[in-house]
Amino acid sequence: VLAAAGRLVEEDGYGRLTIEAIARQAGVSKQTIYRWWSTKAEVVLEALNEAASTIAPAADSGSLEADVRLFLRRTVEGGKGRNGRMLVALMAEAQFDEVFGRSFRREFLANRRNMLRNVLERARTRGEVAQSAHIELAVEVVFAMLWYRMLGRHAPLDRRLADELTDTLLILVG
Amino acid sequence: VLAAAGRLVEEDGYGRLTIEAIARQAGVSKQTIYRWWSTKAEVVLEALNEAASTIAPAADSGSLEADVRLFLRRTVEGGKGRNGRMLVALMAEAQFDEVFGRSFRREFLANRRNMLRNVLERARTRGEVAQSAHIELAVEVVFAMLWYRMLGRHAPLDRRLADELTDTLLILVG
């Protein structure tokens, strides 16, 4: 069901997506879908979160720099091509569709910040990040840059950006 | 004409805007508009740039910190309320409409980065910014954060953000 929802959003956009189409594409009944999710937004958000956690899980190697670098390289990889086009379309949709927008912000954007915040907080308990460090701002800078590149397209979303953001984040929490 | 275009985008959105409606609202003929602009995108972008330069001109007080703080406080003020909603709608539109998107990126997003880059480059000639400083990245961080707040709405676009971004920028070019 989640894979079917992802494919349909990619092909037709979120606006034209229906629970019925997801059911047809997944080869299940509408009732089956409604047993687990109540709106198409919920299905799409769960698909997004699952994909994001698979592509870029929060690593835990014991080294802040290694964890952040891996997380950001994978996040950047996951934001390229079709995934990236889908994310951008959903971010645009979130500005017009209030209901979807609320879910997208709370259940996707906030989740991704949580993943990186956890990495930084683990590093803080190990003493790698100062108690006074402004973790929230550093996390925001990272995702802000990824989105600005995806939406603004003035420079590529690539490994170089991932590494620049890793360095920037270490400066900001250092 | 520019004010008329701004009002119409605010009221009906960019998608429904026509040169004819701009002419009617401004009380001029379509021919007059076509003498100066060839598409509605050009009119809207010129209106946006004019508004942005009026609200947040690049200050030149001789102090980097003062110039950046003023520029960012004004930029944040200018991105609130109706202006902010219009900017967000245009950023979303830029993701769906390729022609408008190209103009929006080249003639608005890039212009705003240029304004701040100039402030930093003037500071570099005065010796306030290191020759090796990564100015481009610092400029990108600032606008990325403003856009991420406007689109993500997880925290307010306020003077506190402007001041945090001023400090962040000084750290990044310091």
Chai-1 contact restraints between the chains, C-beta under 6 A:
chainA,res_idxA,chainB,res_idxB,connection_type,confidence,min_distance_angstrom,max_distance_angstrom,comment,restraint_id
A,V88,B,Q95,contact,1.0,0.0,6.0,A-B,restraint_1
A,A92,B,A92,contact,1.0,0.0,6.0,A-B,restraint_2
A,A92,B,Q95,contact,1.0,0.0,6.0,A-B,restraint_3
A,Q95,B,V88,contact,1.0,0.0,6.0,A-B,restraint_4
A,Q95,B,A92,contact,1.0,0.0,6.0,A-B,restraint_5
A,R105,B,G152,contact,1.0,0.0,6.0,A-B,restraint_6
A,L109,B,G152,contact,1.0,0.0,6.0,A-B,restraint_7
A,V141,B,V141,contact,1.0,0.0,6.0,A-B,restraint_8
A,A144,B,A144,contact,1.0,0.0,6.0,A-B,restraint_9
A,A144,B,M145,contact,1.0,0.0,6.0,A-B,restraint_10
A,A144,B,Y148,contact,1.0,0.0,6.0,A-B,restraint_11
A,M145,B,A144,contact,1.0,0.0,6.0,A-B,restraint_12
A,W147,B,Y148,contact,1.0,0.0,6.0,A-B,restraint_13
A,Y148,B,A144,contact,1.0,0.0,6.0,A-B,restraint_14
A,Y148,B,W147,contact,1.0,0.0,6.0,A-B,restraint_15
A,G152,B,R105,contact,1.0,0.0,6.0,A-B,restraint_16
A,G152,B,L109,contact,1.0,0.0,6.0,A-B,restraint_17
